[in-house]
Amino acid sequence: MSTGKRFTKGQYGYLNFRKKTGWLHFSLLVLAGVLIFFTGLLLNKWEVSNIFTVLAILMVLPAARVLVSLVIMIPYKPIPEDLMKRLYSYKREGDELFFDLVFTSSEHVMHLDALYVTEHQAIGFVREDKDKKGKVPAYFEKELKNRQINMVYYHADSEEKLAARMKKRPDQSGGPTNVQARKDLIDMIRTAIV
């Protein structure tokens, strides 16, 4: 990852980028809060009860928000580059491919190593399926139904299952396109990513 490069949600490298910038952002917010507090002490003859103390305490809110998103992302690691290249080999023209997805619902934090969005389906991939209760498939099925998106979600917990599913895909060149459903699903995914 080169310095200064910005990553978008779902792009390979976004997870590491988000962790690094998150720690920097958190550190700056804490530093700003400490500086505001001590500035208030200096200006008010070491008296704690002043407006600067209130402002310093209010700096805790954005710092806590950043820290929560970091805590959510810490357990997840990006996929190795060689696996990323193999996953890219399954992609066809017109497919969308997202990497290192950490996303939340109102009940769970979930993770996918990769997610393909084809014309009529979304195919999620994880190297090791730690999702024993099926939270990810249940989340996608619920969201697709609630948002009335006419697409299907398939969950692959190994590269072999993913390869088999990708080979079963119909040729996308002939037949009607599902442009609006794909757009709605991609918007849903980008919104849910932490």
N, C-alpha and C positions, 0 to 999 in steps of 0.2 A: 504494500500500500504506500503510495507516494504521499509525501506531506503536502498539505494544501488542497488535496483533491476532495471534492464533495461527493457524497454518495446519496443515492435516492433509496427510498424504502424498497426492499426486495432485490436490490442490486448486490452482487457478490462483493463482500467486504463491508457492507453496511453495518453489520453487527459489531465488528471491531471498531469501526469509525464511530458508531454511536456510543460505545463504551468509553472510548478515549475522550471524545468531546463532552460526554456526560460528566466524567470526573473533573475535567477542566472547568466546566460550567459550575458544578457543585462547589469546587474549591474557590472560585471567584465570588460566588454568592456568600460563602462563609467568611471569606476575607473582607468583603464589603460590609457585612454585618459587624464584624469585630472592629473595623476602622470607624464605622459610624458610632458605635458604642464608646470607643475611647476618645473620639473627637468630642462627643457630648460630655464626657468626664472632664476633659481638658478645658472646654469652654465654660463649664459650670462649677469650677473649683472642686472637682472630685465628688460632686453630689450626683448620686445615681438617679434620682427622680427628676428626669427631664425628657423633653420630646425626642431627643436622640436615642434614648434607651428604648422608647416605644418603636421608633423606626428600626432599630437594630433587631428587636424582637420580631417585627413584621418581616424581616429578611429570612426568618426561619421558614415561612410558608413556601416561597419558591424553591428554597434549598431542599425542603422536604419532598416537594413534588419531583425534583430532579433525582433525589436519592432513591425514591420509590421506584422510578423507572429503571435505575441502575440495578437495584436489588432484584428486580424482575428479570433482567437480562443476564446477570452474572452466571447462573448455572449453565447457560447455553454457549456452545462453541461452534464456530463456523466449520463448514465441511472442508476437507483437504482440497487443494487445488486440482489434483489428479481426478478426484471424484467429480468435481465441478465440470471439468472438461468432458468426462464421460457422460454426465447428465446433459450437457449441451448437445452431445451427438444425437440424442433422441428428439431434439427439438426440430419441428418442421416449420416451414415458412408460415407465418400467420399465428403461430403459438406464442404465448407470453410465458416467460419463465422467471420465477421469483426464487431467491435464495435466502437461507438463514432467517426464516420468519419466526418471530416471537410475537404472539398476539394474545389479546385478552378478550374475554367475554365478561359478563357480569358475575359469573361463577368461577371461572378458571383462567389460568395462564397456560397457553399451549405453544407448541413448537413444531415446526416443519423444517426439514433441511432444504427442501425444494418444493415448489408448487408449479405445475404446468396448467395453463388455462388454454384449452383447445377450443374448437368451434362449439362443441356441445357438452364438454365436461371439464371438470377440474380434477387433477390427479396430484394428490399430496404424497410426498416421499419423506420417510425418516429412516436413518441408518439403524437405529435400535429403537424399537417401538416400546417406549416406557409408558405409553398411554394405554394401560391395561383396561381401563373402564370405557375406552372408545370415546373420549371427550371431543377429539378433533372431528371424527366423522359425524358425531351427533351435532356438534356446533355448525358444521357446514350444511347438514341436512335441514336443521332448524332455520338457519339464516336464509338459505335458498328458498325454502317454503314461505317464510315470513315476508321476504322481499319480492316474492312471486317471480323469481329468476328461473327460467326454464332450462336448467342445466343439472348435471349429475356430478356428485363427488365420489371419487374412488380413492381409497387409502392404501398405499403400498408401503409395507414395512421391511422390504428388502429390495435390493437392486434388481434381482431376478423377477420379482412380481411387477416392478415398474417396467422393466423391459418387455415383459409379456403383455402388459396392458397397453403400452405404447405401440406395439406391433399390431394389436387388435383394432386400433383406431381406423375408422373409415377414411378414405381419401377425401380431403376437404375441398378439392377443386371443383367437384361436381355436386351440385345440390345447394339448397338455400343456406344463406349465412345466418348466423345468430348474433348479429352485431350488437344489438341493444343489450341482450342478456350477458354477453361477454363484457361489455363496458360496465354494466351494473355490478358484475362479480368482481372485476378488477378494482372498481371504486370501493367496494366493500372490503376487499383485502387490504388496500392501501390505507383505509381508515382504521382498520383493526390492528395494524402493525404498530408495535410499541416504538 
